[in-house]
Amino acid sequence: MVFATEQELKTNLEYYLNEMTAGNEIIIERNGEQIGRLVPQGKVMQSLTESLRGFIKENIDFDKEREKILREKYELTD
């Protein structure tokens, strides 16, 4: 996880894009407060599921659930 002020991000965008390419999340700060997060494409689902930790009571295999929903939606069979 890398922290950057709004101005640093504007000035050094290429550097921060390279950090994201390397798999790092970028936390953006303005006036000492965190205002946003840039998440690498490959970590979007992980970031979302981590943000739900505590809300979901069961151990859910999200990949299996996703596959099940897609199979039902598109009426696929094995």
One Martini backbone bead per residue (centre of mass of N, CA, C, O) as a GRO file, in nm:
protein
   78
    1MET     BB    1   0.096   0.037   0.024
    2VAL     BB    2   0.038   0.367  -0.103
    3PHE     BB    3   0.104   0.706  -0.040
    4ALA     BB    4  -0.079   1.009  -0.157
    5THR     BB    5  -0.110   1.303  -0.261
    6GLU     BB    6  -0.273   1.485  -0.477
    7GLN     BB    7  -0.019   1.629  -0.590
    8GLU     BB    8   0.164   1.380  -0.628
    9LEU     BB    9  -0.022   1.242  -0.831
   10LYS     BB   10  -0.016   1.461  -1.047
   11THR     BB   11   0.302   1.478  -1.078
   12ASN     BB   12   0.339   1.127  -1.047
   13LEU     BB   13   0.161   0.929  -1.219
   14GLU     BB   14   0.353   0.717  -1.340
   15TYR     BB   15   0.456   0.604  -1.075
   16TYR     BB   16   0.173   0.509  -0.966
   17LEU     BB   17   0.110   0.322  -1.203
   18ASN     BB   18   0.352   0.136  -1.149
   19GLU     BB   19   0.260   0.050  -0.869
   20MET     BB   20  -0.001  -0.083  -0.967
   21THR     BB   21   0.135  -0.286  -1.159
   22ALA     BB   22   0.283  -0.414  -0.895
   23GLY     BB   23   0.012  -0.425  -0.681
   24ASN     BB   24  -0.044  -0.146  -0.561
   25GLU     BB   25  -0.199   0.053  -0.350
   26ILE     BB   26  -0.360   0.379  -0.354
   27ILE     BB   27  -0.354   0.640  -0.122
   28ILE     BB   28  -0.549   0.927  -0.096
   29GLU     BB   29  -0.461   1.263   0.006
   30ARG     BB   30  -0.627   1.540   0.189
   31ASN     BB   31  -0.542   1.719   0.441
   32GLY     BB   32  -0.476   1.428   0.596
   33GLU     BB   33  -0.701   1.279   0.430
   34GLN     BB   34  -0.870   1.012   0.322
   35ILE     BB   35  -1.029   0.997  -0.021
   36GLY     BB   36  -0.885   0.738  -0.160
   37ARG     BB   37  -0.866   0.446  -0.394
   38LEU     BB   38  -0.631   0.258  -0.578
   39VAL     BB   39  -0.695  -0.041  -0.765
   40PRO     BB   40  -0.591  -0.304  -0.895
   41GLN     BB   41  -0.748  -0.505  -1.108
   42GLY     BB   42  -0.665  -0.785  -0.958
   43LYS     BB   43  -0.784  -0.654  -0.659
   44VAL     BB   44  -1.086  -0.583  -0.651
   45MET     BB   45  -1.225  -0.830  -0.523
   46GLN     BB   46  -1.052  -0.840  -0.269
   47SER     BB   47  -1.131  -0.559  -0.168
   48LEU     BB   48  -1.435  -0.611  -0.146
   49THR     BB   49  -1.429  -0.858   0.046
   50GLU     BB   50  -1.272  -0.716   0.274
   51SER     BB   51  -1.497  -0.494   0.322
   52LEU     BB   52  -1.707  -0.737   0.422
   53ARG     BB   53  -1.583  -0.799   0.668
   54GLY     BB   54  -1.834  -0.899   0.914
   55PHE     BB   55  -2.097  -0.930   0.730
   56ILE     BB   56  -1.999  -1.212   0.671
   57LYS     BB   57  -2.057  -1.519   0.838
   58GLU     BB   58  -1.950  -1.701   0.623
   59ASN     BB   59  -1.776  -1.936   0.440
   60ILE     BB   60  -1.710  -1.821   0.118
   61ASP     BB   61  -1.695  -1.927  -0.219
   62PHE     BB   62  -1.681  -1.699  -0.463
   63ASP     BB   63  -1.615  -1.867  -0.714
   64LYS     BB   64  -1.850  -2.069  -0.690
   65GLU     BB   65  -2.080  -1.860  -0.679
   66ARG     BB   66  -2.022  -1.729  -0.950
   67GLU     BB   67  -2.052  -1.983  -1.122
   68LYS     BB   68  -2.343  -2.045  -1.041
   69ILE     BB   69  -2.469  -1.781  -1.143
   70LEU     BB   70  -2.375  -1.807  -1.438
   71ARG     BB   71  -2.512  -2.076  -1.498
   72GLU     BB   72  -2.800  -1.977  -1.442
   73LYS     BB   73  -2.807  -1.733  -1.634
   74TYR     BB   74  -2.691  -1.925  -1.895
   75GLU     BB   75  -2.774  -2.223  -1.879
   76LEU     BB   76  -2.550  -2.416  -1.774
   77THR     BB   77  -2.371  -2.722  -1.824
   78ASP     BB   78  -2.144  -2.990  -1.774
   0.00000   0.00000   0.00000
